[in-house]
Amino acid sequence: MLLEELLRCQIHEWYPAFRRHSIPTVIIPLPAAFLRYLAGQRAYPNADADAEDGADEEPLPFLLPAITSGRQPFAPIHAHHPDPDSLLNSDLFFGSSSEDVFDPDADHPLRPEFPELEVAIDSAIAELGGAALPKLNWSAPKDATFMSADGTSRCTCFAEVAMLLRSSDCVAHDLASARQSCKDFVRPEGARRNAQKVSAGSEEGARPNADGIRGCEGTNGAPSNSSKTGEEGGKTNDGDCDVEDATEEEHNENTWVDDGFQYYLALRKWYPGLRPESEFRCFVREQKLVAVSQRDPSAYYPSLPGWSSEVQPKIEAFFNEVIEPQFASNNYTFDVYVRTDGRVKLIDFNPWGGYTLPLLFTWEELEKGRGSELEFRVVMQQGAVRPGLMTAVPYDMLDWGEGSGWDVFLKKADEELDRQI
């Protein structure tokens, strides 16, 4: 994978040219302080502190940024407030003082504040209808949905966005491993000099679920402050990466360095109730559409085998008329959502190979070429699905080995059951 191809897949690079065919999106440049916070470092390091002393500090605790707008960090359960206007005007959401909700970290000396970013994110979410899906240049924090109240990436305020991004190893991959995974990447000279100083804090400050989680993936000219508008589309499953490999690379390579590379936050309009069987990944090799896979390879959808014959010509036409004339890479993938009326919406671009998931194909198959005919793969029958590629839970919850948390829990449960009997 070449760096040029990876950079072309950044959402702020391709969205301006394809906004009419994609999901309404607001793009916000992220300050360096917030990037350091996401990487588990001090958001505002003490410039007078000795670098060697900083390397010996304890890992930073997981702290959500302080909320400076007067808004409560998280909204109350929406089910109790069906009327959004009543909810926004209530004291439960905009408290009369900071004492309305107990905050044990309120006075923590390392808790950062990002007032300007907080205002920008809350305003963008309001423009998008009150809920949005966040992502960085390439990846969305799908692996961190276990942190959210509803188990999705849906965010309604700055605090929820910060929580998902800070908890996500897909986001950590964007910061630490995305560019460095390219075979022609050359670390900037300034970053090379500072690598030793930053590496210790970068490793020690890793988020608590950073080991062994699998399953994220993650035009010309970027917009300055925000880029929005678009037609109605679908909820995105942006960004693919194999985080198990990515986190290993972070530890071995010490890759995240505050080297001045500009990262962006893309807030994408949230559409509830979309059908996962309508999402597809398309593979382009040598500027030719060679393969299409259903986006969720871990489920069988009874309507999909018959519907795929109708979908295929629509995706081919969309590629020929919209994608191929405007996207300059030779090899890449793109995700689409096909609406019930037959219209195709662009969800995302991903580079060819690397951390992008091939879903119902293998990269070996795709590299060999698929002949002259486009191959369209869907799960044809119940039981023929591939194992899920995204777990979205901490690794400790998946480890069933001897001495693991689940092993201890089950043994204690058996002991308690035996005692009661």
HELIX and SHEET records of a PDB file:
HELIX    1   1 LEU A    3  ARG A    8  1                                   6    
HELIX    2   2 ILE A   11  PHE A   18  1                                   8    
HELIX    3   3 ARG A   19  HIS A   21  5                                   3    
HELIX    4   4 ALA A   32  LEU A   38  1                                   7    
HELIX    5   5 ALA A   51  ALA A   55  1                                   5    
HELIX    6   6 HIS A   78  HIS A   80  5                                   3    
HELIX    7   7 PRO A   84  LEU A   88  1                                   5    
HELIX    8   8 PRO A  115  GLU A  127  1                                  13    
HELIX    9   9 LYS A  142  MET A  147  5                                   6    
HELIX   10  10 PHE A  158  SER A  167  1                                  10    
HELIX   11  11 ASP A  169  ALA A  176  1                                   8    
HELIX   12  12 ARG A  179  SER A  181  5                                   3    
HELIX   13  13 GLU A  189  GLU A  204  1                                  16    
HELIX   14  14 VAL A  243  GLU A  253  1                                  11    
HELIX   15  15 PRO A  276  SER A  278  5                                   3    
HELIX   16  16 LEU A  304  PHE A  318  1                                  15    
HELIX   17  17 PHE A  319  ILE A  323  3                                   5    
HELIX   18  18 GLU A  324  GLN A  326  1                                   3    
HELIX   19  19 TRP A  363  LYS A  368  1                                   6    
HELIX   20  20 TYR A  395  MET A  397  5                                   3    
HELIX   21  21 GLY A  405  GLN A  420  1                                  16    
SHEET    1   A 3 THR A  25  PRO A  29  0                                        
SHEET    2   A 3 TYR A 264  LYS A 269 -1                                        
SHEET    3   A 3 ALA A 132  LYS A 135 -1                                        
SHEET    1   B 2 CYS A 216  GLU A 217  0                                        
SHEET    2   B 2 ASP A 240  CYS A 241 -1                                        
SHEET    1   C 5 VAL A 344  PRO A 351  0                                        
SHEET    2   C 5 TYR A 332  VAL A 338 -1                                        
SHEET    3   C 5 GLU A 279  ARG A 285 -1                                        
SHEET    4   C 5 LYS A 288  GLN A 294 -1                                        
SHEET    5   C 5 GLU A 375  ARG A 377  1                                        
END                                                                             
